[in-house]
Amino acid sequence: MESLALLVGIILLTMILSGPIAIGLTFIRISNPVVKIIRRIFVLLLSGLGIALGAMLIIENVALGAKVFALISILACAYALKREFKRG
């Protein structure tokens, strides 16, 4: 049971931190086009992971607090994607 609790903790921590990290990456000003592409890939991967884990948690039968965390994660990841790809 301890390993299951550890797994759940890792999943929740990944879901909660993926949005703020992706948003933080969008604030970095980069002039090198290669580094800009690498940053976009990282933002896309982090946001995709956060949205997927959040959607999975919302669909499951869990407590309301976990669903609120999932919704906040989805919104933060969507905001990071908007910030990264709207700038052009």
Beta strands, then each sheet from edge to edge (+ up, - down):
end
